[in-house]
Amino acid sequence: VLTEPTWFKGTLADMRAVRAALGAEFEAAGAAGEAAAAAALRRPAVLCKDFIVHEYQLHQARLHGADTVLLIVAILDDAELGALLGGARALGMEPLVEVNCAAEMERALRAGARVVGVNNRNLHVFSLDMDATNNLMPMVQAWERQHGGDVVVCALSGISTHGDVEHFAHAGVRAVLVGEALMRAANPRAFIAYLLGLDGAAREPLVKVCGIRSVEAAVAAAEAGADLIGMIFVPGRSRTVTTELAGDIVAAVRRQKREVSGSFLDALRGGRGAGGGGGGGDGDGGGDGKGGKGGWFALCAQQIERELHQRRPLVVGVFLDASAEEINAVARDVGIDFAQFHGNEPLALCAQVAVPVVNALHVSPSTGAEEVRRSLVEGHFAVALLDTKVAGASAHQQGGSGVAFDWSVARDVSGSVPAMVAGGLHAGNVAAACRETRAWAVDVSSGVETDGQKDVAKIKEFVRNAKRCYVDT
């Protein structure tokens, strides 16, 4: 519980209220037949998260219901750290000692810390390194062998997916601290189950609002909780934007939240997921497109989710049979995060594109799931977008048609890879679409428009209805 008032707007009263609520919850469990002692042991510990620098703060925290406190090595000298560790233990609290680097870890271990949290975020420059915790595990394990004892390591910051949790668990990390991702979750219970990989766990789909052509609509989508926004760079389309307007839109949405360095999307650039294969690509196929644990598309999805934990919405530029030079010019001048291919782009374009690719696969009434899966060539595009192929329409008329395809195809594909689903979605059917397709993400354009213009109320309703629908993992 954040209790620091100046920067984080927390209070000790907040922590006391949390402790009281937990107490009432677990007292009720005892009244229902569970032994009071057992109910108390099941109660989650309350951590006081503040800049603790004086011993009196330990007493304040304890009096207001804290079971433990956070001690940040970077703001304490060795004498202060040792005194606060001893003072906390005298009050029956085992502190969580926060470090960020090897030097701080060494100081924490020398001071006798038993529970150490490694902050994956460098608080000096606010960059995020999801390997920071794991990189320090050999140091902890060597200390334990040499000095005995048991040090519990907790990963702090950036945890937003089950893949993140597995990443740390495999290295011997025994706990994670999840903050912002949990606060963003529409259903915290379901989100926690998803993080833990529990049977039957579900997660909320990502939402992309496409066809954005005004700053107002982009900001409305961002404020509503959209994860991605799309802009059309196809000449002659009704929703096409100029690079000047697109630049204004990108600048506006990125002012919504300060960005950090060390983008996870860097891992998808430079030929690793940076290319695309269009609907009629001339690649050699191969790859079964299965994105189970460790699969290409699953890894790409995890990278995107991690990036979204740092900044949202991400920006997608939509192209149709454009050259690499044209796409890269937009990427450079506008600052898009992804290029979406909606035509017949060949796989040979892969290594030439500077940003990761969302590849549209057009589904007609005769298209089956197996045909779609054959188009999922690993190692090229990062995201598969399933959209409706409108009969009788040219390539330039596909997309944004408001027509749905057979959702059973998407459901079959989603069983193998995280897929984005578009075509005929609106606020009234998006929840059903999420449940039936088990889509990783949903994409809307005409479904949030009135008379051909983006409708702020419809955008908000669509995002809200999509985010309330948790789908099976």
Disulfide bonds with the S-S distance in Angstrom:
none
